[in-house]
Amino acid sequence: MNLPNILTFSRILMIPIFVLVFFIPWKWSYIGASALFALAGVTDWLDGYLARRWNQATAFGAFLDPVADKLMVAVALMVLVHDHASIWVTLPSVVIVGREIVISALREWMAEMGKRASVAVSYLGKIKTACQMISIVVLLANEPKTDYSYFGLALLYVAAVLTLWSMIIYIRAAWPDLSPFRAKNDLSEK
């Protein structure tokens, strides 16, 4: 266990605290939940930076980091869907969570085939993540149907579009190995 892995693990431990803070019926609950989510985003950046800088990247960290990220984002989107009770928040949330499931499965399958690099994280994925994180922070910090929440919602739609775009890029990169027309003999050679 090194500091980058501890930071990653701390994001998972923050999830129940985040949910509790969000649903506490106090005036500051929205800001508190938003701050916790933003802190989780900072630890996401920091653990990766420290692991590279201190040469402390581990197989455990490589596994846990995306799990922690996806759990935190999925839980945040679930509380937002609940709080907004609107199709307009639900649709992009479903797109984002659905894409994460598809791409995680695709990466796992490609790794089994020894071709994980063809579905590695791209620059577009980083932009998508930034839009997604900022939109969630803004939506969490503001009550539904306020000017700022509409800005957060617009940014969530930008994130959802980038999410679909990056998913198409990943699937296209993996398509030669996914194609239903690929001969069975090709698969048995692997």
C-alpha positions in Angstrom: 0.0 0.0 0.0 1.5 3.3 -1.1 0.1 6.9 -0.9 -1.4 6.8 -4.5 -3.3 3.6 -3.7 -4.4 5.0 -0.3 -5.8 8.1 -2.2 -7.6 5.8 -4.6 -9.1 3.7 -1.9 -10.2 6.9 -0.1 -12.5 7.7 -3.0 -14.4 4.5 -2.4 -14.6 5.2 1.3 -16.0 8.7 0.5 -19.0 7.3 -1.3 -21.2 6.5 1.7 -20.2 9.8 3.3 -21.0 11.6 0.1 -24.5 10.0 -0.1 -25.1 10.8 3.6 -24.1 14.4 3.2 -26.2 14.8 0.1 -29.4 13.5 1.8 -29.0 15.3 5.1 -31.8 17.9 5.3 -29.5 20.8 6.0 -29.0 23.9 4.1 -25.4 23.1 3.2 -25.9 19.5 2.0 -25.7 20.4 -1.7 -22.5 22.3 -1.2 -21.1 19.7 1.1 -21.8 16.8 -1.4 -20.4 18.9 -4.2 -17.2 19.6 -2.2 -16.8 15.9 -1.4 -17.2 15.0 -5.1 -14.7 17.7 -6.1 -12.3 16.3 -3.5 -12.7 12.9 -5.0 -11.9 14.4 -8.4 -8.7 16.0 -7.0 -7.6 12.7 -5.4 -8.2 11.0 -8.8 -5.8 13.4 -10.4 -3.3 13.4 -7.5 -3.1 9.6 -7.1 -2.2 9.2 -10.8 0.3 12.1 -10.7 2.0 10.7 -7.6 2.1 7.2 -8.9 3.9 8.4 -12.1 6.1 10.9 -10.4 7.3 8.6 -7.6 7.3 5.5 -9.8 4.8 3.8 -7.5 2.3 2.5 -10.1 1.0 -0.9 -9.1 -1.2 -3.5 -10.6 -3.6 -3.0 -7.7 -3.7 0.7 -8.3 -4.3 0.2 -12.0 -7.3 -2.0 -11.2 -8.7 0.1 -8.3 -8.4 3.6 -9.9 -11.0 3.1 -12.6 -13.3 1.2 -10.3 -13.2 4.0 -7.7 -13.8 6.6 -10.5 -16.7 4.7 -12.0 -18.3 4.0 -8.6 -18.1 7.7 -7.5 -19.5 9.0 -10.8 -22.3 6.4 -10.9 -23.4 7.1 -7.4 -23.3 10.9 -8.0 -25.4 10.5 -11.1 -27.9 8.3 -9.2 -28.4 10.9 -6.5 -28.8 13.6 -9.1 -31.4 11.5 -11.0 -33.2 11.1 -7.7 -33.0 14.7 -6.8 -34.0 16.2 -10.1 -36.6 13.5 -10.9 -36.4 14.5 -14.6 -35.9 12.7 -17.9 -33.5 15.5 -18.8 -31.0 14.4 -16.1 -31.8 10.7 -16.4 -31.1 10.4 -20.2 -27.5 11.7 -20.1 -26.9 9.8 -16.8 -28.0 6.5 -18.5 -25.7 7.2 -21.5 -22.7 7.9 -19.3 -23.2 4.9 -17.0 -24.1 2.6 -19.9 -21.0 3.6 -21.8 -18.8 2.9 -18.8 -20.2 -0.6 -18.5 -19.7 -1.2 -22.3 -16.2 0.2 -22.4 -15.1 -1.7 -19.2 -16.3 -4.9 -20.7 -14.6 -4.1 -24.0 -11.3 -3.3 -22.2 -11.4 -6.5 -20.3 -12.2 -8.6 -23.4 -9.4 -6.8 -25.4 -7.0 -7.4 -22.5 -7.8 -11.1 -22.7 -6.9 -11.0 -26.3 -3.7 -9.2 -25.6 -4.9 -6.0 -27.4 -5.7 -3.7 -24.4 -3.6 -0.9 -26.0 -6.1 -0.5 -28.8 -8.8 0.6 -26.3 -6.5 2.7 -24.0 -7.7 6.0 -22.6 -7.6 8.7 -25.2 -7.3 12.5 -25.0 -11.0 12.7 -25.9 -11.7 10.5 -22.9 -9.9 13.0 -20.7 -12.0 15.9 -22.1 -15.1 13.9 -21.6 -14.1 13.2 -18.0 -13.4 16.9 -17.3 -16.8 17.9 -18.6 -18.5 15.2 -16.7 -16.8 16.0 -13.4 -17.4 19.8 -13.7 -21.1 19.2 -14.6 -21.6 16.9 -11.7 -19.9 19.3 -9.3 -22.1 22.1 -10.5 -25.3 20.0 -10.4 -24.5 18.8 -6.9 -23.9 22.3 -5.6 -27.2 23.8 -6.8 -30.8 23.0 -6.3 -32.7 21.8 -9.4 -34.1 24.4 -11.8 -31.7 27.2 -11.0 -29.5 29.0 -13.5 -26.4 27.2 -12.4 -28.1 23.8 -12.5 -29.1 24.5 -16.1 -25.5 25.2 -16.9 -24.5 22.0 -15.2 -27.1 20.1 -17.1 -25.9 21.6 -20.4 -22.4 20.5 -19.5 -23.7 17.0 -18.6 -25.2 16.8 -22.1 -21.8 17.8 -23.6 -20.2 15.0 -21.5 -22.9 12.5 -22.7 -22.2 13.4 -26.4 -18.4 13.1 -25.8 -19.1 9.8 -24.0 -20.9 8.4 -27.1 -18.3 9.7 -29.4 -15.4 8.2 -27.4 -17.4 4.9 -27.2 -17.7 4.8 -31.0 -13.9 5.4 -31.3 -13.2 2.6 -28.9 -15.5 0.2 -30.6 -14.1 1.1 -34.0 -10.6 0.4 -32.8 -11.7 -3.0 -31.4 -14.0 -3.8 -34.4 -11.5 -6.0 -36.2 -11.5 -8.3 -33.2 -15.2 -7.9 -32.5 -16.5 -8.3 -36.0 -19.1 -11.1 -36.3 -17.6 -11.9 -39.7 -14.2 -12.8 -38.2 -13.4 -16.4 -38.9 -13.6 -18.8 -35.9 -10.1 -20.0 -36.8 -8.8 -16.5 -36.1 -10.1 -16.7 -32.5 -8.7 -20.2 -31.9 -5.2 -19.0 -32.9 -5.1 -16.6 -29.9 
